Amino acid sequence: MSILSTGPIENNPVSGLRPTQRVTIRLVSQTDVDSVTVSIQGYVLSTTRTLYVSEVISVAPNEAVTRDYFADLDAFEFVFGTDVAGVEEVGISVWGKQASGQLVDAHRVVEHEETVQNT
């Protein structure tokens, strides 16, 4: 299994508001034949690491899937798991957004910036 991680994302309040209130995750299949299964786990990071998102998504060939998750937290991390071949067949991006939907550049993670671990 291959694991991709955003790493810890700090989201401390600035003038009373956290920069990111929600996270949009985009999964894009880059295969013409087989579906790719991706597990998404989101963690609240405080004195402990607590799971708050757990979802398994099957992405059909040449399909793009978008999911939105709550992120009005001081710190968070998202971890993605695929089978070994799947990591190269799906593009994963993570976008921090304000309540208005405006992107937060500091909380943008695209596939070449994620940490890859093979298990």
DOTOR-919833 format. One record per residue: chain; x, y, z of N, C-alpha, C in turn. Coordinates in pm, whole numbers, plus 32768, in hexadecimal, padded with zeros to 4 digits. Example, Ala and Ser with C-alpha at 12.3 -4.5 7.8 and 13.67 -1.06 7.14 Angstrom:
<sites>
<site 'A' <8527 7DC7 830C> <84CE 7E3E 830C> <8528 7EB6 830C>>
<site 'A' <8505 7F1F 82C4> <8557 7F96 82CA> <850A 8003 8313>>
</sites>
This chain:
<sites>
<site 'A' <8055 7F8A 8000> <8000 8000 8000> <8059 807B 8000>>
<site 'A' <802F 80E0 7FB8> <8076 8161 7FB9> <8026 81C4 800A>>
<site 'A' <806C 8215 8055> <802E 8279 80AB> <8062 8302 8081>>
<site 'A' <8008 8361 806D> <802C 83EC 8054> <7FF7 843F 80C8>>
<site 'A' <8043 84A3 80F1> <8019 84F7 8161> <8034 8589 8142>>
<site 'A' <7FD8 85DE 816E> <7FEF 866E 8162> <8057 869D 81C6>>
<site 'A' <806C 864C 822F> <80B9 8679 82A0> <8063 86D6 82F3>>
<site 'A' <8090 86FE 8367> <8042 8757 83BD> <802F 87E0 837A>>
<site 'A' <7FB4 8811 837F> <7F93 8896 834A> <7F63 88EC 83BE>>
<site 'A' <7FAD 8954 83DD> <7F8B 89AF 8448> <7F23 8A13 8416>>
<site 'A' <7EBD 8A2D 8467> <7E4E 8A82 843E> <7E24 8ADC 84B1>>
<site 'A' <7E87 8B18 84F4> <7E6B 8B6C 8569> <7E1F 8BEA 8542>>
<site 'A' <7DC8 8C19 859C> <7D7B 8C92 857E> <7DD2 8D0C 8566>>
<site 'A' <7DA7 8D5E 8507> <7DE4 8DE0 84EB> <7D75 8E46 84FA>>
<site 'A' <7D85 8EA6 8555> <7D1D 8F07 8574> <7C99 8EC2 8595>>
<site 'A' <7CA1 8E52 85DE> <7C29 8E0D 860B> <7BEF 8DA8 85AA>>
<site 'A' <7C22 8DA1 852F> <7BEF 8D41 84CC> <7C5E 8CE7 849A>>
<site 'A' <7C41 8C67 848E> <7CA1 8C0C 8451> <7CA1 8C23 83BA>>
<site 'A' <7D14 8C1D 8378> <7D19 8C33 82E8> <7CC2 8BD0 829A>>
<site 'A' <7CC2 8B51 82C3> <7C77 8AE9 827D> <7C03 8AB8 82D3>>
<site 'A' <7B8B 8AB8 8298> <7B17 8A81 82DC> <7AEC 89FA 82A1>>
<site 'A' <7B10 89E1 8224> <7AF1 895F 81E7> <7B61 8937 8187>>
<site 'A' <7B68 88B6 816D> <7BCD 887F 8113> <7B85 883A 80A1>>
<site 'A' <7BB2 8856 8027> <7B80 880F 7FB1> <7BED 87B1 7F82>>
<site 'A' <7BC8 8732 7F71> <7C25 86CE 7F3F> <7BF5 86A2 7EB5>>
<site 'A' <7C51 86A1 7E58> <7C32 867B 7DCD> <7C85 8601 7DA8>>
<site 'A' <7C40 8598 7D7C> <7C7F 851D 7D4F> <7C64 8511 7CBA>>
<site 'A' <7CCC 84FD 7C6A> <7CBE 84F2 7BD9> <7CFE 8470 7BAA>>
<site 'A' <7CAC 8418 7B70> <7CE0 839A 7B39> <7D2B 83B6 7AB9>>
<site 'A' <7D9F 837A 7AAD> <7DF1 838C 7A35> <7E01 8308 79EB>>
<site 'A' <7DA1 82AE 79FE> <7DA4 822D 79BD> <7D2F 8220 795D>>
<site 'A' <7D41 81D5 78F3> <7CD7 81C1 7891> <7C88 8142 78A8>>
<site 'A' <7CB7 80EA 7902> <7C7B 8066 790D> <7C40 8049 7997>>
<site 'A' <7C91 804C 79FE> <7C66 801E 7A83> <7C41 8091 7ADF>>
<site 'A' <7BE4 8076 7B3A> <7BC4 80D5 7BA4> <7C36 80D6 7C0A>>
<site 'A' <7C41 8143 7C52> <7CA4 8150 7CBC> <7C59 816A 7D3E>>
<site 'A' <7C7E 8122 7DA7> <7C3F 8137 7E29> <7C9E 8188 7E81>>
<site 'A' <7C67 81F2 7EBD> <7CB6 824B 7F12> <7C71 8255 7F9A>>
<site 'A' <7CBC 823E 8005> <7C85 8257 808A> <7CB5 82E1 80B7>>
<site 'A' <7C59 832D 80F1> <7C77 83B3 8124> <7C63 83B3 81BA>>
<site 'A' <7CC9 83DE 8202> <7CBF 83ED 8292> <7CEA 847B 82B6>>
<site 'A' <7C96 84C0 8300> <7CB5 8545 832F> <7CC7 8543 83C6>>
<site 'A' <7D2C 8589 83F6> <7D4B 858A 8485> <7D4B 8618 84BC>>
<site 'A' <7D11 8629 8531> <7D1E 86A3 857F> <7D9F 8694 85CE>>
<site 'A' <7DF4 86F9 85C7> <7E73 86F4 8610> <7E6E 8757 8684>>
<site 'A' <7E73 8723 86FB> <7E7C 8779 8773> <7EE1 8734 87CD>>
<site 'A' <7EC1 871E 884A> <7F1D 86D2 889E> <7F19 863E 8879>>
<site 'A' <7EB1 8615 8831> <7EA6 858F 87FC> <7E81 8598 8767>>
<site 'A' <7E91 852D 8721> <7E6D 8524 8692> <7DEB 84D5 868B>>
<site 'A' <7D7D 8518 8665> <7CF8 84DC 8669> <7CBB 84D3 85DE>>
<site 'A' <7C92 845C 85B8> <7C53 8446 8536> <7BC9 8489 8533>>
<site 'A' <7BAF 84DB 84CD> <7B2B 8517 84BF> <7AEE 8505 8434>>
<site 'A' <7B3E 84D6 83D4> <7B0E 84B4 834E> <7B41 8429 832C>>
<site 'A' <7AE7 83D3 82FE> <7B0F 834E 82D1> <7AB1 8327 8260>>
<site 'A' <7AE7 8321 81E6> <7A95 8304 8172> <7AE9 82B5 810C>>
<site 'A' <7AAA 8256 80C9> <7AEA 820B 805E> <7A9D 822C 7FDE>>
<site 'A' <7AE7 8257 7F78> <7AA9 8284 7EFB> <7AE2 8233 7E88>>
<site 'A' <7A8A 8202 7E31> <7AB5 81C0 7DB6> <7AA9 8226 7D45>>
<site 'A' <7B18 823D 7D01> <7B1B 829E 7C94> <7B22 8251 7C11>>
<site 'A' <7ABC 8263 7BBC> <7AB4 821C 7B3D> <7B1F 8250 7ADC>>
<site 'A' <7B3D 8204 7A74> <7B9F 8232 7A10> <7B7B 82BC 79DA>>
<site 'A' <7BDC 8314 79D5> <7BCE 839E 79A1> <7B64 83F0 79EA>>
<site 'A' <7B47 83CF 7A66> <7AE5 8418 7AB6> <7B2C 8477 7B16>>
<site 'A' <7AEB 84E6 7B35> <7B1A 8543 7B9C> <7AB1 8547 7C0B>>
<site 'A' <7ADE 853D 7C87> <7A85 853C 7CFA> <7AB1 85AA 7D59>>
<site 'A' <7A52 85F5 7D8D> <7A6F 8661 7DEC> <7A23 8648 7E6D>>
<site 'A' <7A67 865B 7EDD> <7A29 8651 7F61> <7A4E 86CC 7FB2>>
<site 'A' <79F0 86FD 8002> <7A06 876E 805C> <79FB 873F 80EC>>
<site 'A' <7A58 876E 8141> <7A58 8748 81CE> <7A6B 87C3 8226>>
<site 'A' <7A33 87BC 829D> <7A43 8823 8303> <7AD7 882F 8327>>
<site 'A' <7B09 88AA 8337> <7B96 88BD 835B> <7BAB 8938 83B2>>
<site 'A' <7B45 8968 83F4> <7B51 89DC 844C> <7B8F 89AE 84D0>>
<site 'A' <7C0C 8983 84C7> <7C57 8945 8534> <7CE0 8987 853F>>
<site 'A' <7D1E 8981 85B5> <7DA3 89BB 85C6> <7E0E 8976 8572>>
<site 'A' <7E00 88F3 855F> <7E60 88A8 850D> <7E1C 8828 84DE>>
<site 'A' <7E42 87FC 8466> <7E07 8782 842F> <7E6A 8741 83CE>>
<site 'A' <7E4B 86C6 83AA> <7E9D 867A 834B> <7E40 861B 8300>>
<site 'A' <7E5B 8607 827F> <7E11 85A4 8230> <7E73 853B 81FE>>
<site 'A' <7E47 84BD 8206> <7E98 844B 81DC> <7E46 83FD 8175>>
<site 'A' <7E87 83D6 8107> <7E45 838F 809A> <7E8B 8309 8086>>
<site 'A' <7E3D 82A0 8076> <7E75 821C 805E> <7E40 81E3 7FDC>>
<site 'A' <7E98 81A5 7F8E> <7E73 815F 7F13> <7EC4 80DF 7F0C>>
<site 'A' <7E9C 8085 7EB1> <7EF3 8011 7E9C> <7F71 8044 7E56>>
<site 'A' <7FD7 7FF2 7E4E> <805A 801F 7E1B> <804E 805C 7D90>>
<site 'A' <8005 801C 7D35> <7FF8 8052 7CAD> <7FA1 80D0 7CAC>>
<site 'A' <7F41 80D8 7D08> <7EE1 8146 7D07> <7F1C 81CF 7D1E>>
<site 'A' <7F88 81D9 7D6A> <7FC1 825B 7D8A> <7FEF 82A4 7D0D>>
<site 'A' <801A 825B 7CA7> <8047 829B 7C2B> <7FD4 82B4 7BCA>>
<site 'A' <7F5E 827E 7BEA> <7EED 8288 7B8F> <7E85 82ED 7BBC>>
<site 'A' <7E9D 8330 7C2B> <7E3D 8393 7C5B> <7E87 8411 7C85>>
<site 'A' <7E54 8483 7C59> <7E8A 8503 7C85> <7E39 8533 7CFC>>
<site 'A' <7E7D 855D 7D65> <7E39 8589 7DDF> <7E66 8616 7DFF>>
<site 'A' <7E05 866F 7E15> <7E26 86F7 7E40> <7DCC 871D 7EB5>>
<site 'A' <7E01 8772 7F0B> <7DBB 87A0 7F84> <7DBC 8837 7F82>>
<site 'A' <7D47 8874 7F96> <7D39 8905 7F8B> <7CF3 893C 8007>>
<site 'A' <7D3A 898D 8056> <7CFC 89D2 80C6> <7CAA 8A46 8090>>
<site 'A' <7C32 8A5A 80CA> <7BD9 8AC5 809C> <7B9D 8B11 8111>>
<site 'A' <7B88 8B91 80FA> <7B40 8BE3 815B> <7AAC 8BC1 8152>>
<site 'A' <7A5C 8BF3 81B0> <79CC 8BDB 81AE> <798D 8C0C 812C>>
<site 'A' <79C5 8C75 80F2> <7991 8CAD 8075> <79B6 8C58 7FFB>>
<site 'A' <7A0F 8BF6 800D> <7A3D 8BA2 7F9E> <7AC1 8BCF 7F63>>
<site 'A' <7AF5 8C40 7F90> <7B76 8C71 7F5D> <7BE6 8C14 7F8B>>
<site 'A' <7C42 8BF4 7F2D> <7CB1 8B9B 7F4D> <7D13 8BDC 7FAE>>
<site 'A' <7D4D 8B8A 8005> <7DB6 8BB4 8061> <7E37 8B78 802D>>
<site 'A' <7E89 8BCB 7FEC> <7F03 8B9A 7FAB> <7F5E 8B4B 8008>>
<site 'A' <7F69 8B74 8084> <7FC3 8B30 80E2> <7F93 8AA2 8101>>
<site 'A' <7F14 8A84 80E8> <7EDC 8A01 8108> <7EB7 89B4 808A>>
<site 'A' <7F06 89C3 8023> <7EF5 897B 7FA5> <7F62 8912 7F9C>>
<site 'A' <7F3B 8895 7F84> <7F9C 8829 7F75> <7F76 87DC 7EF6>>
<site 'A' <7FD1 87D8 7E97> <7FB9 878C 7E1C> <800F 870F 7E1E>>
<site 'A' <7FF1 86B0 7DC5> <802B 862B 7DD0> <80C2 8625 7DDB>>
<site 'A' <810D 867C 7D98> <819E 8672 7DA1> <81D4 86AA 7E24>>
<site 'A' <817F 86E5 7E78> <81AB 871B 7EF9> <8189 86BE 7F6E>>
<site 'A' <813D 8654 7F54> <8117 85FA 7FBF> <8187 8598 7FDD>>
<site 'A' <818D 856B 8057> <81F0 8509 8082> <81C0 847E 805E>>
<site 'A' <8213 8431 8019> <81F0 83A8 7FF1> <8238 8345 804A>>
<site 'A' <81EB 82E2 807C> <8225 8277 80CB> <81F2 81F4 8091>>
<site 'A' <8247 8198 8072> <821E 8113 8045> <8224 80B3 80BA>>
<site 'A' <81B7 8068 80CC> <81B4 8007 813B> <81A3 7F7C 8107>>
</sites>
